[in-house]
Amino acid sequence: MPSDNFVDYIKIFVRSGKGGAGSSHFHRSKSNPRGGPDGGDGGRGGHIIVRGNAQLWTLLHLRYTRHVFAVDGVSGSSSLKTGAHGKDQVIEVPLGTVIKEENSGEIICEVTHQGEEHIILAGGRGGLGNDHFKSATNQAPRYSQPGEPGQEGYRIFELKILADVGLVGFPNAGKSTLLSVLSAAKPEIADYPFTTLRPNLGIVSYRDTNSFVMADIPGIIEGAHEGKGLGLRFLRHIERNSVLLFMVPADSKDIQKEFKILLRELKQYNPELLDKGRILAITKSDLLDQEMITLIKKDLPRIPYVFISSHTSLGLLLLKDMLWKQLNS
């Protein structure tokens, strides 16, 4: 998938339908030329609805959608006939999509399940017909209610990828390579920073019939929580991961320091990220001999860790065992 096909942020102007007006009709017939009020109610205006679709992976299908308008309700008519409701407009979104109000940034809803629906703008109510206003003292009301106006405004659609394991590391830590080895995903891989410009997903098979989803999140740099590098654009995807796999290359000058910087960036972005399960993978470990591995172990943080190499498959089976255990703990 080309990088420009991953779309995770969309702004759309939406408008719900206005309610139909109530009718001020009176019953008239040869047998009853002066019948009472029989005006029906107006129909409800159409809602703007979002619906979860597990077949969608990005917001690409909405890239060129600038506005979505629901249909107005139909006015009531004689014989107490209620007008038809305006047609709802349904916007299908991938699972993990958050919808926000533009000005306040308030979260309206989050869509996390297949077929899950939320009304993000309700249609206006239909007006009452004049039949509702008759009374002992006013048996021929000549008025009815107008329909309520619809609502309108910009809504922000943000995708936060739903994955079991999120790969966290500086650029060129080997995240894309690991994903390509453990799954059928084919991310772009090269020897320069920020090769990955969009999250990549891969399904990792585990012991015959089991599997879990792994997400390669674009590289973090120091200051990412302030928007540096790719910054805030992709940090939000980590919020949806159950387990975070921190990846630091074996040739790093200070593995402990690099891990702490990554941890600090996540904490300053969202402290709740520190509640997730953590595993540390020392990548490119085929460059190390046993003496170097023993030396490095002395300074590693006190979390589960594993030495791996995507090129020689060193430690990959152990890594999958550790991830599966963490996911099911």
N, C-alpha and C positions, 0 to 999 in steps of 0.2 A: 504493500500500500504506500503510495507516495506520501511524503511528509505533509504536503498541503491538504491531504484528505483527512487528517485528524483535526476535527473542530470540536473544541470543548467549551466555547463561550459564544453565546448568541444573545442579541438584544432584539426584541420584537415588540412592535406596537400592537396592542390587542384591544378589542372593543366588544363588549357583550351587546346583545340585542335589547332594544327598548320594549317594554310591555305594550300590548295592544290596548286600545281604548275600550272602555265599557260602552255599551249601546244605550241610547235613550229612547228606545222604540216602545210603541204602544200597540197592543193587540187590536186589530181591526178586521171585521168580517161582516157579511150580510146579516148574520144572526146576532152579532154583537158589535155594533158600530162604535161603541164607546168603551171598549175593553180596557183593562188595566195595563200597567207597565209590564213589558216582557223582554226588556233589553238584556242580552247576555253579557257575560264578562269577557274582557280581553284576554288573549293568550299571553303566557309568559314569554319574555324575550330569550333568545338562545344564550346558553352558557358558553364560556371558554373553558375547555377541559383539557388537562394533560393526562396521558395514559402511558404506563410503562410497557415497553416492548423489548423483550430479551433478545430479539434478533438484531437490534441496533447496537452499534458499538461507539458511535460518535454522534455529534449533532450536525454532521455534514449535510444531511437532507434538509436542514433548516437554514443553510448558509445564505440563500438568496430570498428567504422569507422575510419581508420587511414589515408586513402587517397581517393580522388575522382578525376578520370581522364576523361575528355571529349574526344570525338573521333576526329581524324584529318579529315580535308577536303579532298575530292578526287580531283586528278589532272584533268585539262581540257583535252578534246580530240578533234579529228577532227570534221569537219563540224560545227565549232563554238559551240560545246557542252560544257556547263559549268559543272564542276564536282559537285557531290552532296555535300551538306553541311555536316560537321561532326555532329553527334548526340550530342545534348545538354545533360548535366547531371543536373538533378533537385534535390535539397536537400530540403526536406520538414521540416519546423520548426514550433514550437508553436508560437502563437501570443505573441508579447512582446520580441522577440529575437533580439538582437543587434549583428551585424557582424563587427568585427574589423580587421585591418591589424596587424599582430603580432608585428613587430618591432617598428612601430611608435605609435601603439595604436589608430590610426585614425579610426573613425567610418565610415564604408563604407555604411551601410544602417541599417534601423530599420524596422522590419516587424510587423505591428499592425493590419492588416485586412486579412480576409479569402480570399485566392486566390491571394493576393498581391505578385508580383514577382519583383526580382531585379537581374541584372547580376552582380555577384561579381568578375568574371574574364571573359573578352571577348575573344572569339576565334580569332585566327589570320586571317587576310583577305586573300582571295585567290589571287594568282598571275594573272596578265593579260596575255592572250594568244598573240601570235605574230601578230594576226590580228589588234591589237590596235596600232602597231608600224609602219604600212605601211604608206608611204607618196609618194609624187611625185618624190622625189629623192631616196627613198629606198622602192622599190615595193616588195622586197622579204626579209623582216627581218627574220633572222634565230635565233632570240633570243626571249625569253619571260621572264616574272617575276617569281621568286620563290614565294611560299606562305610565309606570315609572320609567324614567330614562335608564339607558344602559350605563355601564361603567367603562372607562377607558384609561389607558396609560401604558407605559413601557414596562416590560417584564424581562428580567435577566435570567437566562438559562445557563447554568454552570454544571458541567459534568465532572463528577468525582468518581474515578474508576473504582469499580468493585473488584477487588482481587484478594486472594488469601494471603499472599506474600508480596511485599513491596521491597524492591532492591534500592538501597540507599547508599550513595557513595559519591565521591568527587568524580569529575570527568576522567575518563580513561581508567576507571577502577576495575574494568572488566565485566560490567553488568550486562551489556548487550551480548558479549561472547558467552557468558554463562547461560543466559536465556536461550541463545541459539543452540547450545549443546544439550540443555535439559528438556527442551520442547521443540515443536516444529516451527516456532516463530523464526522469522528471518529479518531481524533488525539490521539496519545499516551499521557496519563496523569499520572503523578506520583509526589511524594513529594520531588523532588530533582531538582537542577538547570539543565538547558539545557536538559530537557526532549525532547523538540522539537528541532530536528536537521535538519529540512527541513521545508519550508513553507507549510502550509496546506490551502486548499481552501474550502469554504463552500458557498452554495447558501442559503441566508436568505429570507424566504417568508415574505411578508409585505402586510397586509390588502387585503386579497383575491387573486388578480391576479398579484400583483407587487412582485418584488424580487430584490435583489442586491447581489453582490459577496463580501465576506469577506475573508481576508487573515490573517492567524496567522503567523506572522514573528518571527523566533527564537529570544530569549531574547537578549536584548542589555545590555552591562555592561559599566561602565565608562571607556573610552579609546577605545571604539569599533571602532571609526573612524580611529584609528591608527592600527587596526587589532587585538586588544585584544579580548579575548573570541572567539565568532564566527565572530566578527568584520565585515570586508569588504565583507565577503562571502555572507552575506544576507542583508546588508544595501541597496544594489542596488535595491532590490525588492520593497522597500518603495517608490522609485521614481515614480512608475507607479500607485500608489494609489491616488484616488481623495480626500479622506478624511482620516485623521489619528485619530484613537481612542486611546488616551493615557490611559493606565490602571495602576493605583497605588492601592495597597491593603490598606484597612482601618487600618490594624495593622502596617503600615509603621511608622517609628520613626518621619519622617518629609515629609509629602506629597508634600508640596511646593518645598522642596529641590530636592526630587526625580524627580518631573516633570521637574525642571530646568535642571537637569543633562541629562535627556532624550532629551530635546529640544536642549541642547548644542551639544550633540553628533550628532544629525541630522544636525545642522547648520554647524558644522565643517566638516562633510562629504560632504554636498551639501546645500549651503544657500538657494537654490530655494525651498527646502522642507518646509521652513517656510511660503511659500505662499499658502500652502494647507490648507483646512478647518481643524479645530481642535476641538475635544471634549474630555473632561476628564471624565473617569469613575472611581469612587472609588469602587473597588471590595471588596468582602467579607463583605459587609455592614450589613449582618445579625448579625454580632458581635457587632454592635453599638446600643445604645439606642438613643432616640430622643435628649437627652441632649448632648450626644457626637457628634451627627450629627450637631447640632446647633453650637457647639464649633469649629468643623472642618471647617465649611463653612466660618468662619471669615478669615481663612488663605489660602483659595483656590485661585489659579490664576484667572485672569479675562477673562475666556473663558467659553463657555457653559459646564456645568458639570452635572453629575447624579450619585446618589448612587445606586449601584446594588448588587445583589447577584445571582450568577448562580445556587446556590443550592435551594434557596427559590423563585426564579423568581422575587425578589424585583427589581422594576425599569426597567425591561427588555422591557416592552411595551413602556415606555417613551423613553428609549434608542433608540429603532427602529424608533420612531417618530422623534427624534432629528437627527438621521443619515439620514433618508429619506429627511428631510427638508434641511439638509446641502448639500446633493447630488444634490438636485434640486434647490438650491438657485442661 
